[in-house]
Amino acid sequence: MAKKKKSTKKTMPMRVLEQKGIPYELHQHAHKQYTAEGVAEDLCVPVAQVVKAMIVRCSDRRFALVAIPGDARLSLKKIGAALNDKNVTMAPERDVERVTGYQVGAVSVMGFRRADVSTYVDQRVLEREQVIISSGRPDAGLALSPDALMQALEEAELGDFSEKA
């Protein structure tokens, strides 16, 4: 009997990219990864190439996604200025899972459960030839060009939202 090839179930980010005709490469991790550093080490890429998806909560209970390079730290002050809200906080784990549909540590930058989440991309993400985003699962990442990422995140606002880690 021939062995069955392990099939990879399509995740929402994969479906979003395919629906928009945006090319990507699936990169399986050797082990489940929940940090940018772990993904970078597993895939032998610079940590700056891995895009972190950070979910913040505004004082009026709106949520926003901020995509930053893996070697940076989110600046709540900078994203607060962009959102015109001085009281922006990191969203609690419970809210992250409820809003995105993803487990903390495997949040992708697209394909959320809720469509009312505004998107912000740190300009440093565009400095790489290729970026790795979460597939929505901790066992795989999706590689694509920064231009393709911005195309997929159609209404994303580009700006300075991070600081050195």
N, C-alpha and C positions, 0 to 999 in steps of 0.2 A: 504494500500500500504506500502511496506517495504521501509525504507529510504535507499537511495543510500549511500554507503560508500564513503567518500571523497577520491578521487584518487590523488596520488601525481605524477605529471608529471615528468618523468625522465629528469634530467639535464645532461649536458655533463660530469661533473665529475662522476656522477652515472654510466653513460654508459661506461666511460673509465675504472672504477673499475670493472664493470661487465664483460666487454670484456677481461680483464686480469685475471678474476677469483679471484679477491681480495675481501674478505668479508668486509662489512661495516655495520654500523647501522645508519639509518636515525633518526635524532632528530629534531622534529618540535619545533620551538620557539613559545612561547606564543604571542610574538609581533615581528614585524620586527626588526632585530638587525643589526647595521652597525659598531659595535666596538667589539673588543675582550672582553672588560669588560662587555658589554651588553650581549654577548653570554654566557659568564661564569656565570653571575648572573642568566640569564634565565634558564640555564641548571643545575645550582647548582654545578659547577665544578670550580677548581682553574683556574684563568686566564692564568696561565702558560701552561695549557693543550690545550688552544685554539691556533691554528696556524694562524699567520697573514701572508697574501700574499702581499708582497711589490713589486711594479714594479719600476725599476730604468731605466734611460736612459743614455746611454754612449755618449761621445762626438761625436762618429761617427754614432750616431742615432740608434745603436743597443739597444735592450731592454733585460732586465734580470729579472727573478722572484727571490726574496729572501724570503724564508719561515723562520720565526722566532717565538719564543714563544710569547704568548700574553702579558707577563709581561716584555718584553724586548723592546729596541729601536734599530732600524736598525743603524748600523755604516756605513755611506757612505765611510769613510776612509778605513774600512776593506774590504767592497765589492769592492771598487775602486781598492785596491791592488790585489784582486783576479781576477778582470777583466782587470788589467793592464791599468787602466784609472783613472787619478787623478781628472778628471772633471765629475764624475758620479753624477747625480742629481735624485731626485724623479721625476718620470714621471708625467707630467701634467694629470689632470683628463681626458681631451679629448683623450690623447694618451692611457691611461689605458683602457678606454672603447673600443677604436678602435682596440687595439692590442689583448686584452683578450676576448672581447665580453661580459664582465661582468660590472655591475654597481660598481662604487667605494663604498667600504664598504661591498661588497658581492663577491669580487674577490676570486676565488678558486685557488688552487695551480696546477690545471691541467685542461685540456680540453679547451685550448685557441683557439681563432679564428686563430691566426698565429702560425705556428709550429717552427718558427726560434727564439723563446725566450729561452735563456739558463736558467737553473734552479740551484739555490744554496740553500742549506738547512743548517741552523745553527745547530751545533752539539747538542745544548741544547734541541732541539725538540725530540731527541732520549732518553732523560732522563725520560720520562713519560711512564706509562704502556699503556695509550691510549691517542690519540690526537683527537681534533675536527677540521676539516677543513670546509671551506664554501662549500655549495652544489652548489654555483653559484647563489643562491637566498638569500635574507635577512631573509627569514622565516624558514630556516632549515639548519642544519649542518650535517656533516657526521663524525661518530666516527669510528676510526680504529687504529690498532697498529702502532707504529712508523716504525716497520719493513715492514708492509704492505704499508705504505706511501712511503718508500724508494723504494720498489719493483715497485710501480706504477710510481714513478718518475725515471725511469730506469737510465737516464744519469745525474742525479743530482750530483753536487759536494758538498760534506760535508765539513764544516769548521766553523770557528769562525767569524760570521758576525754581531753580536749584542753586545749591552752593556746594563747595568742596566738602566731601565727607571727612 
